[in-house]
Amino acid sequence: MDKRFLFICFSFLCAYSYSQRLLVNDTLTRTATIKSVTNGNETFFIPETPALNQIAGAPKTFYTHYWEFGDGHYSTEEKPKHVYKNKGEYEVKLWATNNYDTGKPPKSRPKKIVVNTITTDYQDLAIMDVDFALKRNREPIPEEEIVAIMSYKNNKDYVTNGKIYLFYNELKYKANNFELLETRTHHNERSILDDGFAYTNNIDDDSYLASLNKDIIKSSMTLQDSTEKTNLPLTISESKAYYKDWSLLEFDNMQPDEERHIFFSLKTTPEMVKDTSAIISVRGIYIPDDNYDNHKVKDMEMEIVTSHDPNKMSSNGTFMNYRLVRFKTLKYKIKFQNNGEGPARTIRLETDIPEMLDKSTLKVVDMYPKCDICPKQEVLYSCLDTTFTDTQAIFTFKNIYLPGSEQKNVKEYDSTKGFVKYKIKFAKDFHKKKTKSRTAIIFDKNDPIITNYATTRFLPGISIGAKVGFNSFSDLKNSESYFFGATLSPYKSYRWYWQIELMNNLHNYDAETNVVEEFIQDGPQGFRFFQRTTTNASYENIDWDIPVLIRYNINNYFGLGAGLQNTISLNEKKERHILIEQFEGDSPDFPIMDAEEDMFSTTNSFSNLRTGLLFEATAGFARIGPSLGARYVMNFEDSFNYWQFYAIWKF
């Protein structure tokens, strides 16, 4: 009884401990809490965030904050103060992002703010220096939510009605990158379920039809700037040729100089591109007045990340088609942030340049802080200098002022960030191989911060080859064997690659002559004579050879291969010739007494399966184009070992 009681107690303690462990794990979800103090229509907000877990070797962890106040305004300050214009209830949302932290961003519950009295004068300050902008609260991580903020302003001197587009999920990626969870509007913007175009009163049907050609798809591959455009149907059709999904909103009664914001919650999907150096984009189109085609386009590029790190390098060359890449220009972006307590005066970016790229074609296309390109001589004004080593490009911001995120009185978080965007072309001779680049970021005389690797890789592609040649069977008599067929392999692989072939083989040969000599006695006491039986056989085969091999390109001109080959006779025709000769004496030296000759023919299909190993070498254009080759096939049936000599042209 005592043992049973002890066993029950032990089992109960184990179950309780296990349930407690599960309970602890289940409650480890990190949350950020919104604390607030309201005085009339003025509210102070304070975030309460969980402790951060430092990534080893990274700069000091910190939070960035994004607030929505529920009335169409937002802030990126840590502890903002907001004045509401009208009485009412407002739902405040907070997104806290953990930088250089090993965990996920904490989640936050919305909080209701009730304004019953107006005690502080509301001032509607203009904050936009452009009439259309597209921002985000953080970089996308698979299975996390981001917010895209679309801001637009009426620069007209009259009240306008217009439309807003948001395009997302690029067609070049098979899986969707985003799911549109929610669109938050605060000025009666209305969603339109529209599968066609946003027509204005100024659209010409002829121009719409003229835009539906192949040039649309080609031109849409180049991301546009937010300059004013006039051919609205062309812009919409280009966007629909580049993106899978879109949202269309109408707005009205927008007063001159009025500014508005729309907030889109985008859930990143698990299938999002997993390459952490990939650049994806969304596009906004602003049509300020329905009566005209004039519109603005803004593309927002984002880098896929696995953790929130303001210092990052990315590339648009995530997956490229090697057949079409020769004239492609790669784009790279290096992002950095001053996390110090004071401003940075000099920033040095030491960036790896893969050998397959031509450093002489590098061109800086954008940067922040905005400044001129440095001349050859030393100057005192702000500028960006670009120099090169054998393996690197070095970008140096000189005589600048980039505030630190820990600096006093710095409220605009984005002012502490910078970037360099550059483009570069491929060298004349480059191979189909993956590249990796990263940057060492040095603020003034501090230790370098090393970014992630920005990778470029090529899609495998398919190369079809035409192959013809002959086989030499040294162990077969009167052998004649010719073949033709096709090969399938990745396009222009650099070193190792697989190859599959299907060869149609026409093979004629004779078997060894078989001679049987014997004495024949006709009856018990009969005549005794000599008999010789000669058998000849010939074959006419149509064979299928199916080799599967691994090949290795030594360089552009020589390659090696080895693999396994299966051969089956699709049609085998066998002819046998039998000659029976009888001699009068006891040897073939005597006269022939009698001779009898017979012919037999048989046909089989899908027979005579043979398997063997193969080894080969090629010379010519190993990766693409014509070459000559020699292959030795060692069948497990010794009499079928043979050499194969061929010519091949890969396309």
Residue pairs with C-beta under 8 A, 6 or more apart in sequence:
29 107
30 50
30 103
30 104
30 105
30 106
30 107
31 50
31 106
31 107
31 108
31 109
32 47
32 48
32 49
32 50
32 94
32 96
32 106
32 107
32 108
33 47
33 48
33 108
33 109
34 45
34 46
34 47
34 48
34 92
34 94
34 108
34 109
34 110
34 111
35 45
35 46
35 47
35 48
36 43
36 44
36 45
36 46
36 92
36 111
36 113
37 43
37 44
37 46
38 44
38 113
38 114
38 115
39 119
39 120
40 115
40 117
40 118
40 119
40 120
41 83
41 84
41 85
41 87
41 115
41 117
41 118
41 119
41 120
41 122
42 81
42 82
42 83
42 84
42 119
42 120
43 81
43 82
43 83
43 84
43 113
44 79
44 80
44 81
45 67
45 79
45 80
45 81
45 82
45 92
45 94
46 79
47 63
47 65
47 78
47 79
47 94
47 96
47 108
49 63
49 96
49 106
50 106
52 61
52 62
52 63
52 98
52 100
52 101
52 103
53 61
53 101
53 102
53 103
54 60
54 61
54 100
54 101
54 102
55 61
55 100
55 101
55 102
55 307
58 100
58 309
58 449
59 100
59 311
59 339
59 449
60 100
60 339
61 98
61 99
61 100
61 101
62 99
62 100
62 339
62 405
63 78
63 96
63 97
63 98
63 99
64 76
64 96
64 97
64 99
64 138
64 308
64 413
65 75
65 76
65 77
65 78
65 94
65 95
65 96
65 97
66 74
66 75
66 76
66 94
66 95
66 97
66 137
66 138
66 147
67 74
67 75
67 76
67 77
67 80
67 82
67 92
67 93
67 94
68 74
68 92
68 93
68 147
68 184
68 263
69 75
69 82
69 84
69 90
69 92
69 113
70 90
70 91
70 92
70 93
70 113
71 84
71 85
71 86
71 90
71 186
72 186
72 187
72 260
72 261
73 82
73 261
74 149
74 261
74 263
75 82
76 137
76 412
76 413
76 414
77 411
77 413
83 120
83 122
83 123
84 90
84 113
84 115
84 122
85 122
85 124
86 115
86 118
87 115
87 116
87 117
87 118
88 114
88 115
89 112
89 113
89 114
89 115
90 112
90 113
90 114
90 115
91 110
91 111
91 112
91 113
92 110
92 111
92 112
92 113
93 108
93 110
94 108
95 105
95 108
95 137
95 138
95 145
95 147
96 105
96 106
96 108
97 105
97 137
97 138
97 308
98 104
98 105
98 106
98 308
99 308
99 309
99 310
100 307
100 308
100 309
101 307
101 308
102 307
104 144
105 138
105 144
105 308
126 257
126 259
127 259
128 151
128 153
128 259
130 153
130 226
131 152
131 153
131 154
131 155
131 286
131 288
131 296
132 151
132 152
132 153
132 226
132 284
132 286
132 296
132 298
133 149
133 150
133 151
133 152
133 226
133 298
134 148
134 149
134 150
134 151
134 282
134 284
134 298
134 299
134 300
135 148
135 149
135 151
135 300
136 146
136 147
136 148
136 149
136 300
136 302
137 146
137 147
137 149
138 146
138 308
139 146
139 302
139 303
139 304
139 305
139 308
139 312
140 146
140 177
140 178
140 266
140 268
140 272
140 280
140 302
140 304
140 305
141 268
141 304
141 305
141 306
141 307
141 308
142 268
142 269
142 270
142 271
142 272
142 274
142 304
143 267
143 268
143 269
143 270
143 272
144 267
144 268
145 181
145 265
145 266
145 267
145 268
146 265
146 266
146 268
146 302
147 263
147 264
147 265
147 266
148 166
148 263
148 264
148 266
148 282
148 300
149 261
149 262
149 263
149 264
150 164
150 166
150 261
150 262
150 263
150 264
150 284
151 259
151 260
151 261
151 262
152 164
152 259
152 260
152 262
152 286
152 288
153 257
153 258
153 259
153 260
154 160
154 254
154 255
154 256
154 257
154 258
154 288
155 257
155 288
156 256
156 288
156 289
157 256
158 256
159 253
159 254
159 255
159 256
160 254
160 288
160 289
160 290
161 250
161 251
161 252
161 253
161 254
161 289
161 290
162 250
162 251
162 254
162 286
162 287
162 288
162 289
162 290
163 192
163 198
163 248
163 249
163 250
163 251
163 287
163 290
164 189
164 248
164 249
164 250
164 251
164 262
164 284
164 285
164 286
164 287
165 198
165 236
165 239
165 246
165 247
165 248
165 249
165 283
165 284
165 285
165 287
166 246
166 247
166 264
166 282
166 283
166 284
167 239
167 240
167 242
167 243
167 245
167 246
167 282
167 283
167 284
167 285
168 177
168 178
168 180
168 243
168 244
168 245
168 246
168 266
168 282
168 283
169 176
169 177
169 178
169 243
169 244
169 245
170 177
170 242
170 243
170 244
170 280
170 281
171 241
171 242
171 243
171 244
172 242
173 273
173 280
175 269
175 271
175 272
175 273
176 244
176 245
176 269
176 271
177 268
177 269
177 272
177 273
177 280
178 245
178 266
178 267
178 268
178 269
178 272
178 282
179 266
179 267
179 269
180 245
180 247
180 264
180 265
180 266
181 265
181 266
181 267
182 264
182 265
183 191
183 247
183 249
183 262
183 263
183 264
183 265
184 262
184 263
184 264
184 265
185 249
185 262
185 263
186 260
186 261
187 251
187 254
187 260
188 251
188 252
188 253
189 249
189 250
189 251
189 260
189 262
190 249
190 250
190 251
191 247
191 248
191 249
192 198
192 248
192 249
192 250
194 248
197 203
197 208
197 232
197 233
197 236
197 237
198 232
198 236
198 248
198 287
200 232
200 287
200 289
200 290
200 291
200 292
200 293
201 290
201 291
201 292
202 291
202 292
202 293
203 232
203 233
203 293
207 231
207 233
207 234
208 233
208 237
211 231
211 233
211 234
211 237
211 238
212 237
216 234
216 237
216 238
216 241
217 241
217 242
219 238
220 238
220 239
220 241
220 242
221 242
223 281
223 283
223 299
223 301
224 235
224 283
224 297
224 299
225 297
225 299
226 296
226 297
226 298
227 296
227 297
228 294
228 295
228 296
229 235
229 294
229 295
229 296
229 297
230 293
230 294
230 295
231 293
232 287
232 293
232 295
233 293
235 285
235 295
235 297
236 285
239 246
239 283
239 285
240 246
242 283
243 282
243 283
247 264
249 262
251 260
254 260
266 282
272 280
272 304
273 280
273 304
273 318
274 304
275 304
275 318
275 319
275 455
276 303
276 304
276 305
276 306
276 452
277 303
277 304
277 313
277 314
277 315
277 318
277 452
277 453
277 454
277 455
278 303
278 304
278 314
278 315
278 318
279 301
279 302
279 303
279 304
279 314
279 315
279 316
279 318
279 331
279 333
280 301
280 302
280 304
281 299
281 300
281 301
281 302
282 299
282 300
282 302
283 297
283 298
283 299
283 300
284 297
284 298
284 299
284 300
285 295
285 296
285 297
285 298
286 295
286 296
286 297
286 298
287 294
287 295
288 294
288 295
288 296
301 333
303 312
303 314
303 333
303 335
304 314
305 312
309 451
309 452
310 335
310 336
310 337
310 339
310 417
311 335
311 336
311 337
311 441
311 449
311 451
312 334
312 335
312 451
312 452
313 332
313 333
313 334
313 335
313 351
313 437
313 438
313 439
313 451
313 452
313 453
313 454
314 332
314 333
314 335
314 454
315 330
315 331
315 332
315 333
315 437
315 454
315 455
315 456
316 330
316 331
317 328
317 330
317 331
317 456
317 457
318 455
318 456
318 457
319 457
319 458
319 459
320 328
320 456
320 457
320 458
320 459
321 458
321 459
321 461
322 432
322 458
322 459
322 461
322 491
322 492
323 461
323 491
323 492
325 426
325 458
326 426
327 425
328 425
328 426
329 361
329 423
329 424
329 425
330 357
330 423
330 424
330 425
330 426
330 456
331 365
331 421
331 422
331 423
332 351
332 421
332 422
332 423
332 424
332 437
332 454
333 419
333 420
333 421
334 349
334 351
334 395
334 419
334 420
334 421
334 439
334 441
334 451
335 417
335 418
335 419
336 347
336 349
336 417
336 418
336 419
336 441
336 443
336 449
337 405
337 416
337 417
337 418
338 344
338 347
338 402
338 403
338 404
338 405
338 416
338 417
338 418
338 443
339 404
339 405
339 406
339 416
340 404
340 405
340 406
340 407
340 443
340 446
341 404
341 406
341 407
342 404
342 407
343 401
343 402
343 403
343 404
343 407
344 400
344 401
344 402
344 404
344 443
344 444
345 399
345 400
345 401
345 444
346 396
346 397
346 398
346 399
346 400
346 443
346 444
347 396
347 397
347 400
347 402
347 418
347 441
347 442
347 443
347 444
348 394
348 395
348 396
348 397
348 441
348 442
349 394
349 395
349 396
349 420
349 439
349 440
349 441
349 442
350 392
350 394
350 439
350 440
350 442
350 448
351 392
351 393
351 394
351 395
351 437
351 438
351 439
352 391
352 392
352 436
352 437
352 438
352 439
353 359
353 362
353 388
353 391
353 392
353 393
353 424
353 437
354 435
354 436
354 437
354 456
355 391
355 427
356 426
356 427
356 430
356 431
356 433
356 435
357 424
357 425
357 426
357 427
357 430
357 435
358 424
358 425
358 426
358 427
358 428
359 388
359 393
359 424
361 424
361 425
362 386
362 393
362 422
362 423
362 424
363 422
363 423
363 424
364 373
364 384
364 386
364 395
364 420
364 421
364 422
365 421
365 422
365 423
366 419
366 420
366 421
367 384
367 397
367 418
367 419
367 420
367 421
368 417
368 418
368 419
369 382
369 397
369 400
369 401
369 402
369 418
371 381
371 382
371 383
371 384
371 397
371 400
372 381
372 382
372 383
372 384
373 383
373 384
373 385
373 386
374 383
374 384
374 385
374 386
374 396
374 398
375 383
379 399
380 399
381 399
382 397
382 398
382 399
382 400
383 397
383 398
383 399
384 395
384 396
384 397
384 398
384 420
385 395
385 396
385 398
386 393
386 394
386 395
386 396
387 393
387 394
387 396
388 394
393 422
395 420
395 422
397 418
402 415
402 416
402 418
403 410
403 415
403 416
404 410
404 416
405 413
405 416
407 416
410 416
431 494
432 458
432 491
432 492
432 493
432 494
432 623
433 458
433 494
433 495
434 455
434 456
434 457
434 458
435 455
435 456
435 457
436 453
436 454
436 455
437 453
437 454
437 455
438 450
438 451
438 452
438 453
438 454
439 450
439 451
440 448
440 449
440 450
440 451
441 448
441 449
441 450
441 451
442 448
442 449
443 449
460 490
460 491
461 490
461 491
461 492
462 488
462 489
462 490
462 491
463 487
463 488
463 489
463 490
463 491
463 492
463 624
463 650
463 651
464 486
464 487
464 488
464 650
464 651
465 486
465 487
465 488
465 489
465 648
465 649
465 650
465 651
466 484
466 486
466 487
466 648
466 649
466 651
467 483
467 484
467 485
467 486
467 487
467 501
467 503
467 646
467 647
467 648
468 483
468 484
468 485
468 646
468 647
468 648
469 482
469 483
469 629
469 644
469 645
469 646
469 647
470 481
470 482
470 483
470 644
470 645
470 646
471 479
471 481
471 482
471 483
471 505
471 507
471 642
471 643
471 644
472 479
472 481
472 642
472 643
472 644
472 645
473 479
473 481
473 509
473 640
473 641
473 642
474 641
474 642
474 643
475 638
475 639
475 640
475 641
476 509
476 510
476 639
476 640
477 509
477 510
477 511
477 512
478 508
478 509
478 510
478 538
479 507
479 508
479 509
480 507
480 508
480 509
481 505
481 506
481 507
481 508
481 509
481 642
482 505
482 506
483 503
483 504
483 505
483 506
483 545
483 644
483 646
484 503
484 504
485 501
485 502
485 503
485 504
485 545
486 501
486 502
487 499
487 500
487 501
487 648
487 650
488 499
488 500
488 501
489 497
489 498
489 499
489 500
489 551
489 650
490 497
490 498
491 624
492 623
492 624
493 553
493 623
494 553
494 623
495 552
495 553
496 550
496 551
496 552
497 550
497 551
497 553
498 548
498 549
498 550
498 551
499 547
499 548
499 549
499 550
499 551
499 561
499 563
500 546
500 547
500 548
501 545
501 546
501 547
501 548
501 549
502 544
502 545
502 546
503 544
503 545
503 546
503 547
504 542
504 543
504 544
505 541
505 542
505 543
505 544
505 545
505 567
506 541
506 542
507 539
507 540
507 541
507 542
507 543
508 538
508 539
508 540
508 541
509 538
509 539
510 536
510 537
510 538
510 539
511 536
511 537
511 538
511 539
513 534
513 535
513 536
514 534
514 535
514 536
515 532
515 533
515 534
515 535
516 532
516 533
516 535
517 530
517 531
517 532
517 533
517 588
518 530
518 531
518 533
519 528
519 529
519 530
519 531
519 586
520 528
520 529
520 530
520 531
520 582
521 527
521 528
522 528
522 529
528 586
529 582
529 583
529 584
529 585
529 586
529 593
530 582
530 583
530 585
530 586
530 587
530 588
530 590
531 580
531 581
531 582
531 583
532 580
532 581
532 583
532 588
533 578
533 579
533 580
533 581
534 578
534 579
534 581
535 576
535 577
535 578
535 579
536 576
536 577
537 574
537 575
537 576
537 577
538 574
538 575
538 577
539 572
539 573
539 574
539 575
540 572
540 573
540 575
541 569
541 571
541 572
541 573
541 608
542 569
542 570
542 571
542 572
543 567
543 568
543 569
543 570
544 567
544 568
544 570
545 565
545 566
545 567
546 565
546 566
546 567
546 568
547 563
547 564
547 565
547 566
547 614
548 563
548 564
548 565
549 561
549 562
549 563
549 564
549 614
549 616
550 561
550 562
550 563
551 559
551 560
551 561
552 559
552 560
552 561
553 559
553 622
553 623
554 560
554 622
555 622
556 621
556 622
556 623
557 619
557 620
557 621
557 622
558 617
558 618
558 619
558 622
559 617
559 618
559 622
559 627
560 616
560 617
560 618
561 614
561 615
561 616
561 617
561 618
561 631
562 613
562 614
562 615
562 616
563 613
563 614
564 611
564 612
564 613
564 614
565 611
565 612
565 613
565 614
565 633
566 609
566 610
566 611
567 608
567 609
567 610
567 611
567 612
567 635
568 606
568 607
568 608
568 609
568 610
569 604
569 605
569 606
569 607
569 608
570 605
570 606
571 603
571 604
571 605
572 603
572 604
572 605
572 607
572 608
573 601
573 602
573 603
574 601
574 602
574 603
574 604
575 599
575 600
575 601
576 599
576 600
576 601
577 597
577 598
577 599
578 597
578 598
578 599
578 600
579 595
579 596
579 597
580 595
580 596
580 597
581 588
581 592
581 594
581 595
582 592
582 593
582 594
582 595
583 589
583 590
583 591
583 592
583 593
584 590
584 591
584 592
584 593
610 635
610 636
610 637
610 640
611 635
611 636
612 633
612 634
612 635
612 636
612 640
612 641
613 633
613 634
614 631
614 632
614 633
614 634
615 631
615 632
615 634
616 629
616 630
616 631
616 632
616 644
617 629
617 630
618 627
618 628
618 629
618 648
619 627
619 628
619 629
620 626
620 627
620 628
621 627
621 650
623 650
624 650
624 651
625 649
625 650
626 647
626 648
626 649
627 647
627 648
627 649
627 650
628 645
628 646
628 647
628 648
629 645
629 646
629 647
629 648
630 643
630 644
630 645
630 646
631 643
631 644
631 645
631 646
632 641
632 642
632 643
632 644
633 640
633 641
633 642
633 643
633 644
634 641
635 641
635 642
